Amino acid sequence: MPFPVLPVFYAGSSQEEISKLSVTGSALFRLKDESELSIITSNTSFIKNSTISIEFESKIEISKIIELLNNGVSKIFGDLTYSKELIEAGIPSSRIGLKLNSTKEISENESFNSYILPSSEPLGDLKSASNNGKKNIYISLSESSTVTINSLAASNLIPIIDAKELTTEKDSSKTSISDLFINSLTTDRKDGLFTTLVTDIHNHSLGLVYSSKESISEAIRTKTGVYQSRRHGLWYKGATSGATQELIKLDKDCDGDCLKFVVKQSGVGFCHLEQDSCFGDISGLTRLEKTLTDRLQNAPEGSYTKRLFTDEKLLVAKIKEEAEELTEAETKEDIAWEAADLFYFALTRCVKNGVSLEDIERNLDLKGLKITRRKGDAKSKFIEQQEEVKKETKPTPTPAKKEEIEDPNEKILMGVVDTKTASEEEIEDALKRPVQKTSEIMKLVNPIVDNVRQKGDEALLEYTAKFDGVKLSSPIIKAPFDPKSYEITQELKDAIDISIENVHKFHKAQLQDQTLHVETQPGIVCSRFARPIESVGLYVPGGTAVLPSTTLMLGVPAQVAGCKNIIIASPPRKDGSISPEVVYIAHKIGASAIVLAGGAQAVAAMAYGTQTIPKVDKILGPGNQFVTAAKMYVQNDTSALCSIDMPAGPSEVLVVADKKADPDFVASDLLSQAEHGIDSQVILIGIDLSSDDLKAIEDSVHEQALKLPRVDIVRKCIKHSTTLLVSTVDEAFDLSNKYAPEHLILQIENAKNYISKVFNAGSVFVGAYSPESLGDYSSGTNHTLPTYGYAKMYSGVNTATFQKFITSQDVTPEGLKNIGHAVMSIAKVEGLDAHRNAVKIRMEKLGLLDKDFV
C-alpha cells in the first residue's frame, strides 16, 4: 500500500530535501514545463526506488508525456480535459492521476484508478471513493491542520503536502511523516507492536521482526534499520555486529497491520548465524551476483573466472556462444540450461563493468512501464545470418541433456597458484570443493524417498520410466541369473576374474574372524568378535560411464565378510537390461538380486523394502548428489533402521610431483580422474618445479586430453582444477593433508619413504608405476573411498565395513569383588540407584559386603 503522504517537490527543491523523504517511496513533482525536468534526472538514486508523478502548470506536448512515461515516470496528474487527450493518444488510464472537483464525478470516470480530490469533500465520501483501497485517493489540501492530515492518513487517504512542510524529525511546527505512517497502521497485539517483514531491494525476505511507534519514528529519522526488541527495547540493527542496514523505503500490507522495511544490507548478512537471511542464504541471480563480485576481487590468477574478467574478447565470445545455443535449444530442460549459462556470462560482464542486479531490474521495470511498443523486428545482420543458416543446414534434434560446448581450439589448461606469492585466501580457494547445495537437493529427494516408502514397486517403476526412460513390469531380477544376461568376451572375463582374485585376497587378509580375549582384572574377561551384516545393498551408478568395477569393489568384500543377502541396485539400460559385466560380477559374488533402478528411488527401495525388494541393513556405494542425499536421509530416519558406508561427493585426485617426475605420467594421472565428470576435482602439487617443468606437464595434459573420447568432460573439469607450486616436500604434504584427497598419487623420488607423512587420504598410490587406475580395478585395494574431505574421519570401504563388532564380558565372583565397589561408587554419583543395586545385591549374596554397608 502507498505511504500515507505524497510529498510535493519543485524545480528548486534541493537534493537533501528529496533524499530526506525518500523512505516514502513516492513523490509528486510540480513543474512549470519540460525545461524544469532536470530536477528529476539529477536525482537518479531517488528515482530508482520511488514512484514518481508529475504535474505540469502548462500544457506539454503529448509526445513528451509519452517519453516521460516510457522512461519510468509512473503517473501524469491532469484535469479531465487533459486526461481525455492523453487517453486518446493511447496512454492507459492507469498512468494518469485524474483531478476532479467532487467525488460525484468518479462514477462518470471509473476507468481511472488514481484521483486527486479536494479536502473540502466529506470524509465519508472520500473513504467510499477509495473502494476499500482498490483506488488511490490523493487529497489536495485547502488547509493543513495536523488533525485534518492525520485523519486523512488514518482513513487510508493520501494527502498531498509540500515537502517543506514535512519532517522526519520531532518538529511540532511541521507534519511528521512518521506520525502519518503510524496513524495509518493498526494492530491487535496486546503489546501494541507491529509485525515487520524485512526485505532487500530485490524483494527477498531477510527476516521477521517487530516494530513499535518509537522504532518506526527512529528508523525514518535515521534512515536505518531500527526495530523493537521485545526484551531489550530499541534495536539498532548492526550497531554491534557491523551488519547495518540503510532504509530504502517503508511499506505496509493491505490491512495496515504488517510492515515491510526495504533495506540495503551490509556486513555478513541479516541473520545472527552470519547468513543472508533468517531463512538461509539467498539463491538465484542475487547469489550469483554476490559470488561473481567476490570472484572479481579474489579469483586466483589463471583461473577460468579470472580470465573472463580480464579477457574481454573471451567473455564476449562466450556470451555470443551461449546466446546462440539458447536459440538452438528445443526441450524445456535444454532451454533452461542454456538460459542459465547465458545469465551467468551476461552477469559476469555486468559485474566486471560495475553494473548491479539492481540496475538491471530497474531497467526491466522501465521496460514494463513503457506505453509504446517496439516494432517487433531484429537487426538485419541477425536476420540475414538466420536465413543463411536455414539455407545451409538442416535442423538436428537437441539431445535430452546437452553438455556445455567449449572452444575446441582453446588449450586445456589448469589454473596455477604459486604459494610463495599467493595469499592464504587464494590457496584455500584453490583447495575448495564445488559447493553442494544440500538443502535444495533434499527438497527434491525427500518426496521421492517418501513416495517409494509409501507406494513401493509402483512408485519405483514410475520413477524408472520418468528418469531412465524405461517401462518395466518388475523392478527386480533374482538369482540365479540367466547366463545369457552376462555373456561377455573371454578377455573381459579373464580381466574381471583376476581383479576379483586380487581384491578377494587383500580383503580376506583383513577379515577379523578370531575372537579377541582380554583379562582386564583377575576374574574379568572382555571379548570382541565380528559378525557379518546380514543384508546389504550395493549401489552401482550408471550415468556417463558403465562401472562394473564398483560392483566388484563392493561385492567381493561383502562376500568375504559373509553377508547372507547381497542386493545390487543399478539403473537399467534403454532396453530394460543391466550391463552384462555387472550381472557377471553379481553372479560371481553370489548376489541375491539386482534392483533395476538408480538414483534416490533405488536407495529408498533398499532402505525400506518394497513388495518385491527385500529391506537391507546397510547401503554402500558411490553416486551423484541425489544418491548421496537419499543415503543421508535414510540413515537419519529411525523407521528405516539402515546405515550407510560414508557421505560422498564428486571424484577427486591430488598428485604430488617433483622435478624428476615424468610429465607424461603426471598428466595421465590427472586426466584419469578428470574424465569421471565435470564436477570432478584435479589438483597437482608441484615441488620446486621450474617454468619448463610445469610447461612440460601442461603440454602433456593438453596433448593427451585431445586424444580422449571424453575430451569435452575433461576440458570442463580441468578448467576448474589447479596446480599449486610449493618449495619443499613438507609444504606439499601439509597441503595434501589439509585437503584430504580421495586419491593421493606420489610421483616423487623415493616415494615410499614419505608414506609416514600421509595422515589424511582415501588411498595412496606410491611411485611412478602406481597409477590410480590400478586401484580402481585390479591391484586389490578398494576404490570406494571417502571424498569431499571426509578422508579426515572416514576410511574407504574394507572388509570391516561389512561387519559389526560385538563385545562381551564374562565375570566371576572374584572379578565382581575386584570392581564392584568402583561400579557402585560411580553409579551413586550419577544418581542411578538401580545400576548400583544390580551390583550390590550380588555382592551381598556372595558375602562380599560388610553388614553395615549401605
NORHUCOR-V951411 format. One record per backbone hydrogen bond with DSSP energy under -0.5 kcal/mol. CO is the residue of the C=O (numbers start at 1). NH is the residue of the N-H. E is the energy in kcal/mol with one decimal. If there is no record, write none. Layout:
BEGIN
co=[CO	CO]
nh=[NH	NH]
e=[E	E]
END
This chain:
BEGIN
co=[1	3	4	5	6	7	8	9	10	14	15	16	17	18	19	21	22	23	24	25	27	28	28	29	29	31	32	33	34	36	37	37	38	40	43	44	45	46	47	50	51	52	52	53	54	55	61	61	62	63	64	65	66	67	68	69	75	76	78	79	80	81	82	83	84	85	86	87	92	93	95	96	97	97	98	98	99	102	103	104	105	106	109	113	114	115	115	116	117	118	122	123	124	125	126	127	127	128	130	130	131	135	136	136	137	138	138	139	139	140	145	146	147	148	149	150	151	152	152	153	157	158	159	159	160	161	162	163	165	167	169	170	171	174	175	175	176	177	178	179	180	181	182	189	194	195	196	196	197	197	198	198	199	200	204	206	207	209	210	211	212	213	214	215	216	217	218	219	219	223	224	225	227	227	229	233	234	235	235	236	237	238	242	244	245	245	246	246	249	251	253	256	257	258	259	260	260	261	261	262	262	263	263	264	266	271	275	276	277	280	283	283	284	285	286	287	288	289	290	291	292	293	294	294	295	300	301	303	304	305	306	307	310	311	312	313	314	315	316	317	318	319	320	321	322	323	324	325	331	332	333	334	335	336	337	338	339	340	341	342	343	344	345	346	347	348	349	350	351	354	356	357	358	359	360	361	362	363	364	365	366	367	379	379	380	381	382	383	384	385	386	387	388	389	401	406	407	411	415	417	417	418	418	423	424	425	426	427	429	435	436	437	438	439	440	441	441	442	443	444	445	446	447	448	449	450	451	452	455	456	457	458	459	460	461	462	463	463	464	464	464	465	470	475	477	482	483	484	486	489	490	491	492	493	494	495	496	497	498	499	500	501	502	503	504	505	506	507	508	511	515	516	518	518	521	523	524	524	524	525	526	527	528	529	531	534	535	535	536	537	537	538	538	539	541	542	547	547	548	549	550	551	552	554	555	556	557	558	558	564	565	565	566	566	567	568	569	570	573	577	579	579	580	581	582	583	584	585	586	586	587	592	593	594	594	595	595	598	599	599	600	601	602	603	604	605	606	612	613	617	618	619	620	624	625	626	627	628	629	630	631	632	634	634	636	637	637	643	647	651	652	653	654	655	655	656	657	658	661	662	663	664	665	666	667	668	669	670	670	671	673	674	677	681	682	683	684	684	685	685	686	686	690	691	692	693	694	695	696	697	698	699	700	701	702	703	704	705	708	710	711	712	713	714	715	716	717	718	719	721	722	723	723	724	724	725	726	728	729	730	731	732	733	734	735	736	740	740	741	742	743	743	744	745	745	746	746	747	748	750	751	752	754	755	757	760	763	764	765	765	767	771	771	772	773	774	774	781	783	784	787	789	790	790	791	798	798	799	800	802	804	804	806	808	809	810	812	813	814	815	816	819	820	821	822	823	824	825	826	827	827	828	831	832	833	834	835	836	836	837	839	840	841	842	843	843	844	850]
nh=[252	5	159	7	161	28	163	30	13	18	19	20	21	21	22	24	25	250	3	51	53	9	30	31	55	57	58	36	37	39	40	41	42	43	47	48	49	49	50	52	27	74	75	29	77	31	64	65	66	67	68	69	70	71	73	72	54	97	99	83	84	85	86	87	88	89	91	90	95	96	76	98	78	99	100	116	80	105	106	107	108	109	112	136	98	117	138	100	140	121	126	127	128	129	130	130	132	131	134	135	134	137	115	138	158	117	140	141	160	119	149	150	151	152	153	154	155	155	157	156	159	139	6	161	141	8	165	166	175	177	171	172	174	176	167	177	180	181	182	183	184	184	185	192	211	259	198	209	199	261	206	207	263	203	200	278	198	196	228	194	216	217	218	219	220	221	222	223	224	247	226	237	229	235	233	229	236	227	237	239	245	242	244	266	225	247	248	264	262	260	256	186	195	253	197	251	262	199	263	248	249	201	265	246	269	274	271	270	280	277	286	287	288	289	290	291	292	293	294	295	296	297	297	298	299	303	416	307	308	309	310	311	312	315	316	317	318	319	320	321	322	323	324	325	326	327	328	329	335	336	337	338	339	340	341	342	343	344	345	346	347	348	349	350	351	352	353	355	354	356	360	361	362	363	364	365	366	367	368	369	370	370	382	383	384	385	386	387	388	389	390	391	392	393	403	408	410	413	723	419	725	421	422	427	428	429	430	431	432	437	438	441	442	443	444	444	445	446	447	448	449	450	451	452	453	454	455	456	458	460	461	462	463	464	465	466	467	468	468	469	470	469	472	596	594	485	486	487	488	493	494	495	496	497	498	499	500	501	502	503	504	505	506	507	508	509	510	511	511	513	517	528	520	526	524	812	520	521	526	810	518	808	516	806	804	565	617	618	567	539	620	540	569	541	547	545	550	551	552	553	554	555	556	558	559	560	561	562	563	566	536	567	592	593	538	595	540	597	576	573	582	583	584	585	586	587	588	589	590	591	590	479	568	477	596	570	597	602	602	603	604	605	606	607	608	609	616	614	610	643	537	645	539	628	629	630	631	632	633	634	635	636	637	642	638	640	641	619	787	681	743	683	745	657	685	747	687	661	663	666	667	668	669	670	671	672	673	673	674	675	676	677	680	653	722	655	686	724	657	687	688	726	694	695	696	697	698	699	700	701	702	703	704	705	706	707	707	708	711	714	715	716	717	718	719	720	720	721	304	415	684	417	725	686	726	419	688	732	733	734	735	736	737	738	739	740	789	791	762	763	654	745	765	656	747	748	767	658	751	753	754	755	757	758	759	741	744	766	746	767	770	774	775	776	777	778	779	780	785	797	790	792	793	794	761	801	802	802	803	533	531	806	529	527	811	525	816	817	818	819	820	823	824	825	826	827	828	829	830	831	832	831	833	836	837	838	839	839	840	841	843	844	845	846	848	849	847	853]
e=[-0.6	-1.6	-0.6	-0.6	-1.6	-2.8	-2.4	-2.6	-1.9	-2.0	-2.9	-2.1	-1.0	-0.6	-1.5	-1.7	-1.7	-2.5	-0.6	-2.6	-2.5	-2.8	-0.6	-0.7	-2.6	-2.3	-2.0	-1.8	-1.5	-1.5	-1.8	-1.6	-2.0	-1.7	-2.3	-2.2	-0.6	-0.8	-1.3	-0.7	-1.9	-2.2	-1.5	-2.7	-2.8	-2.2	-0.6	-1.7	-2.5	-1.9	-2.3	-2.5	-2.5	-1.1	-2.1	-1.2	-1.9	-2.3	-2.5	-2.6	-2.1	-1.5	-2.1	-2.2	-2.4	-1.3	-2.2	-2.0	-1.8	-1.6	-1.8	-0.7	-2.3	-0.5	-0.6	-2.8	-0.5	-1.3	-1.5	-0.5	-0.8	-2.1	-1.1	-2.9	-2.3	-0.6	-3.3	-2.6	-2.9	-1.5	-2.1	-2.5	-2.1	-2.0	-0.9	-0.6	-0.5	-1.6	-0.7	-2.6	-1.3	-0.7	-2.5	-0.7	-2.6	-2.8	-0.6	-0.6	-3.0	-2.2	-2.4	-2.6	-2.1	-2.2	-2.3	-2.3	-0.8	-0.7	-2.3	-1.7	-0.7	-2.8	-2.6	-0.7	-0.6	-2.1	-2.2	-1.5	-2.9	-2.2	-1.6	-0.5	-1.6	-0.5	-2.0	-0.5	-1.9	-2.3	-2.7	-2.7	-0.9	-0.7	-1.7	-1.3	-2.2	-2.7	-0.5	-2.9	-0.5	-2.5	-3.6	-1.3	-2.6	-2.1	-1.9	-3.3	-2.6	-2.7	-3.2	-2.9	-2.5	-2.0	-2.2	-2.5	-2.4	-2.3	-2.6	-1.9	-0.9	-2.2	-1.0	-2.0	-0.6	-3.4	-1.6	-3.5	-0.6	-2.7	-1.0	-2.3	-0.6	-2.0	-1.9	-2.5	-1.0	-0.6	-0.6	-2.2	-2.6	-2.5	-1.2	-2.6	-0.7	-2.3	-3.1	-2.0	-0.6	-2.9	-0.6	-3.0	-1.4	-0.5	-0.6	-2.0	-0.8	-1.6	-1.5	-1.8	-1.6	-0.8	-0.7	-0.7	-2.1	-2.7	-2.1	-2.5	-2.9	-2.5	-1.9	-2.4	-2.3	-0.9	-0.6	-2.5	-2.4	-2.0	-0.7	-2.0	-1.9	-1.7	-1.7	-2.9	-0.8	-2.1	-2.7	-2.0	-2.2	-2.2	-2.3	-2.4	-2.8	-2.3	-2.1	-2.3	-2.0	-1.7	-1.2	-1.3	-2.5	-2.1	-2.3	-2.9	-2.4	-2.1	-1.9	-2.4	-2.7	-2.2	-2.1	-2.7	-2.8	-1.8	-1.8	-1.8	-2.9	-2.3	-1.5	-3.1	-1.6	-0.6	-1.8	-2.9	-2.2	-1.8	-2.2	-2.6	-2.2	-2.1	-1.8	-1.1	-0.8	-0.6	-1.1	-1.6	-2.9	-1.7	-2.2	-2.2	-2.1	-2.3	-2.2	-1.7	-2.3	-2.3	-0.5	-0.5	-1.4	-0.9	-3.0	-0.8	-2.6	-1.3	-2.2	-1.9	-2.7	-2.5	-1.7	-1.2	-0.9	-0.6	-2.0	-2.3	-2.8	-1.3	-0.8	-0.8	-2.2	-2.9	-0.5	-0.7	-2.4	-2.6	-2.2	-2.2	-2.4	-1.9	-3.0	-2.1	-1.2	-2.1	-2.8	-1.8	-2.4	-2.0	-2.0	-2.1	-3.3	-0.5	-1.6	-0.5	-1.3	-0.5	-0.7	-2.7	-2.8	-2.4	-1.2	-1.0	-0.7	-2.3	-2.7	-1.9	-2.7	-3.0	-2.3	-1.6	-2.8	-2.4	-2.2	-2.6	-2.8	-2.3	-2.3	-2.3	-2.4	-1.5	-0.6	-0.6	-0.9	-1.1	-0.5	-1.7	-1.0	-3.3	-2.7	-2.7	-1.0	-1.0	-0.5	-2.6	-2.8	-2.4	-2.8	-3.0	-2.7	-2.8	-2.8	-0.9	-2.8	-0.6	-2.7	-0.6	-2.8	-0.6	-0.6	-1.1	-0.9	-0.9	-1.8	-2.8	-1.8	-2.7	-2.4	-1.3	-2.2	-2.8	-2.5	-0.9	-2.3	-0.5	-2.6	-0.6	-2.7	-1.1	-3.5	-3.9	-3.0	-0.6	-2.4	-3.5	-0.7	-1.9	-2.5	-2.0	-2.4	-2.4	-2.1	-2.3	-0.6	-2.7	-0.7	-2.8	-2.3	-2.3	-0.5	-2.3	-1.8	-1.0	-0.7	-1.5	-2.4	-2.0	-2.0	-2.3	-2.5	-1.6	-2.7	-0.6	-2.4	-2.3	-3.1	-1.2	-3.4	-2.4	-2.1	-2.1	-2.4	-2.4	-2.1	-2.5	-2.0	-1.4	-0.8	-0.5	-0.8	-1.7	-1.1	-2.5	-0.5	-2.2	-0.8	-2.2	-2.5	-0.6	-3.3	-2.8	-3.0	-1.7	-0.6	-2.5	-2.5	-2.2	-2.0	-2.1	-2.4	-1.9	-0.8	-0.6	-1.8	-1.8	-1.6	-0.7	-1.5	-2.0	-1.3	-2.7	-0.6	-3.2	-2.4	-0.5	-0.7	-2.9	-2.4	-2.2	-2.1	-1.6	-2.7	-2.9	-1.8	-2.4	-2.1	-2.6	-2.7	-2.3	-1.8	-0.5	-1.0	-1.9	-1.2	-2.3	-2.9	-1.5	-2.2	-2.9	-1.3	-0.8	-1.0	-1.8	-0.8	-2.4	-2.1	-3.0	-0.5	-2.4	-0.5	-1.9	-3.1	-1.7	-2.4	-2.2	-2.1	-2.3	-2.7	-1.7	-2.2	-2.7	-0.6	-0.6	-2.0	-1.4	-2.4	-0.5	-3.0	-3.0	-0.8	-0.8	-1.9	-1.6	-1.0	-1.6	-2.0	-1.0	-1.9	-2.0	-0.6	-0.5	-2.6	-0.6	-2.9	-0.6	-1.4	-1.4	-0.7	-1.5	-1.2	-1.6	-2.7	-0.5	-1.1	-3.0	-2.3	-1.6	-1.7	-2.6	-0.5	-1.0	-0.5	-1.7	-1.7	-2.8	-2.4	-0.5	-2.7	-3.1	-0.5	-2.1	-2.5	-2.2	-1.8	-1.7	-2.2	-2.2	-2.4	-2.1	-2.0	-2.5	-2.1	-1.9	-1.9	-0.5	-2.4	-1.0	-0.9	-1.8	-2.7	-1.9	-0.9	-0.6	-2.5	-2.9	-2.4	-2.5	-1.5	-1.6	-3.2	-0.5	-1.2	-1.8]
END
